[in-house]
Amino acid sequence: MTRRATDNTKALDAFIVAKTEIDAMLERLAALSADHFETHPDEINWGHVGTLNHYRAKLREITDMAFSEGEHAE
């Protein structure tokens, strides 16, 4: 019995599209972080802290999933 090779071309294409989008988002976030999230030390208030903590929580969720850490630990 011969086995048909699986054609994963479409899956690979979709993977590359998703990865490219993630890379672009990470690049933009890194640039924004390097610019201190477009804030000046004299302008920082608790609203900025809350926003940054929200970003951090979302990124933590992603990194926990990606690296099997936190609630995603095995």
Phi and psi in degrees as GROMACS dihedral restraints (atoms count N, CA, C in turn):
[ dihedral_restraints ]
;  ai    aj    ak    al  type     phi  dphi    fc
    3     4     5     6     1   -95.7    20    10
    4     5     6     7     1   147.7    20    10
    6     7     8     9     1  -108.0    20    10
    7     8     9    10     1   132.8    20    10
    9    10    11    12     1   -78.9    20    10
   10    11    12    13     1   132.4    20    10
   12    13    14    15     1   -66.9    20    10
   13    14    15    16     1   138.4    20    10
   15    16    17    18     1   -79.1    20    10
   16    17    18    19     1   128.8    20    10
   18    19    20    21     1   -94.1    20    10
   19    20    21    22     1   107.0    20    10
   21    22    23    24     1  -105.4    20    10
   22    23    24    25     1    22.7    20    10
   24    25    26    27     1   -57.7    20    10
   25    26    27    28     1   -45.4    20    10
   27    28    29    30     1   -66.0    20    10
   28    29    30    31     1   -41.0    20    10
   30    31    32    33     1   -63.7    20    10
   31    32    33    34     1   -43.2    20    10
   33    34    35    36     1   -62.3    20    10
   34    35    36    37     1   -43.1    20    10
   36    37    38    39     1   -60.6    20    10
   37    38    39    40     1   -45.3    20    10
   39    40    41    42     1   -64.6    20    10
   40    41    42    43     1   -38.5    20    10
   42    43    44    45     1   -60.8    20    10
   43    44    45    46     1   -47.0    20    10
   45    46    47    48     1   -63.0    20    10
   46    47    48    49     1   -40.2    20    10
   48    49    50    51     1   -61.6    20    10
   49    50    51    52     1   -47.7    20    10
   51    52    53    54     1   -63.2    20    10
   52    53    54    55     1   -43.7    20    10
   54    55    56    57     1   -62.7    20    10
   55    56    57    58     1   -41.3    20    10
   57    58    59    60     1   -62.2    20    10
   58    59    60    61     1   -41.8    20    10
   60    61    62    63     1   -64.7    20    10
   61    62    63    64     1   -42.0    20    10
   63    64    65    66     1   -62.7    20    10
   64    65    66    67     1   -45.3    20    10
   66    67    68    69     1   -58.0    20    10
   67    68    69    70     1   -42.3    20    10
   69    70    71    72     1   -65.2    20    10
   70    71    72    73     1   -42.4    20    10
   72    73    74    75     1   -63.7    20    10
   73    74    75    76     1   -42.4    20    10
   75    76    77    78     1   -63.9    20    10
   76    77    78    79     1   -39.5    20    10
   78    79    80    81     1   -62.7    20    10
   79    80    81    82     1   -44.7    20    10
   81    82    83    84     1   -64.0    20    10
   82    83    84    85     1   -41.9    20    10
   84    85    86    87     1   -64.4    20    10
   85    86    87    88     1   -40.7    20    10
   87    88    89    90     1   -62.6    20    10
   88    89    90    91     1   -41.5    20    10
   90    91    92    93     1   -66.0    20    10
   91    92    93    94     1   -41.6    20    10
   93    94    95    96     1   -64.4    20    10
   94    95    96    97     1   -40.3    20    10
   96    97    98    99     1   -64.9    20    10
   97    98    99   100     1   -42.1    20    10
   99   100   101   102     1   -61.0    20    10
  100   101   102   103     1   -27.7    20    10
  102   103   104   105     1   -93.6    20    10
  103   104   105   106     1    17.8    20    10
  105   106   107   108     1    55.4    20    10
  106   107   108   109     1    39.0    20    10
  108   109   110   111     1    53.8    20    10
  109   110   111   112     1    39.7    20    10
  111   112   113   114     1    55.8    20    10
  112   113   114   115     1    39.7    20    10
  114   115   116   117     1  -122.9    20    10
  115   116   117   118     1   162.2    20    10
  117   118   119   120     1  -116.5    20    10
  118   119   120   121     1   141.5    20    10
  120   121   122   123     1   -50.2    20    10
  121   122   123   124     1   -34.7    20    10
  123   124   125   126     1   -74.1    20    10
  124   125   126   127     1   -13.4    20    10
  126   127   128   129     1  -101.8    20    10
  127   128   129   130     1    -6.5    20    10
  129   130   131   132     1   -64.4    20    10
  130   131   132   133     1   131.6    20    10
  132   133   134   135     1  -135.9    20    10
  133   134   135   136     1   179.6    20    10
  135   136   137   138     1   -65.9    20    10
  136   137   138   139     1   -23.1    20    10
  138   139   140   141     1   -63.5    20    10
  139   140   141   142     1   -41.6    20    10
  141   142   143   144     1   -62.9    20    10
  142   143   144   145     1   -41.7    20    10
  144   145   146   147     1   -62.0    20    10
  145   146   147   148     1   -44.8    20    10
  147   148   149   150     1   -61.6    20    10
  148   149   150   151     1   -43.0    20    10
  150   151   152   153     1   -62.7    20    10
  151   152   153   154     1   -45.9    20    10
  153   154   155   156     1   -64.5    20    10
  154   155   156   157     1   -38.9    20    10
  156   157   158   159     1   -65.2    20    10
  157   158   159   160     1   -34.5    20    10
  159   160   161   162     1   -65.4    20    10
  160   161   162   163     1   -46.9    20    10
  162   163   164   165     1   -57.5    20    10
  163   164   165   166     1   -45.8    20    10
  165   166   167   168     1   -60.8    20    10
  166   167   168   169     1   -42.7    20    10
  168   169   170   171     1   -62.9    20    10
  169   170   171   172     1   -41.7    20    10
  171   172   173   174     1   -65.5    20    10
  172   173   174   175     1   -42.5    20    10
  174   175   176   177     1   -67.0    20    10
  175   176   177   178     1   -36.5    20    10
  177   178   179   180     1   -62.6    20    10
  178   179   180   181     1   -41.3    20    10
  180   181   182   183     1   -59.2    20    10
  181   182   183   184     1   -43.9    20    10
  183   184   185   186     1   -66.8    20    10
  184   185   186   187     1   -47.6    20    10
  186   187   188   189     1   -67.7    20    10
  187   188   189   190     1   -34.8    20    10
  189   190   191   192     1   -61.6    20    10
  190   191   192   193     1   -41.8    20    10
  192   193   194   195     1   -66.2    20    10
  193   194   195   196     1   -45.6    20    10
  195   196   197   198     1   -65.3    20    10
  196   197   198   199     1   -33.9    20    10
  198   199   200   201     1  -111.9    20    10
  199   200   201   202     1    13.4    20    10
  201   202   203   204     1    51.5    20    10
  202   203   204   205     1    52.2    20    10
  204   205   206   207     1  -118.7    20    10
  205   206   207   208     1   175.5    20    10
  207   208   209   210     1    57.2    20    10
  208   209   210   211     1  -135.9    20    10
  210   211   212   213     1   -67.7    20    10
  211   212   213   214     1   -11.5    20    10
  213   214   215   216     1   -97.7    20    10
  214   215   216   217     1     5.7    20    10
  216   217   218   219     1   -67.4    20    10
  217   218   219   220     1   146.1    20    10
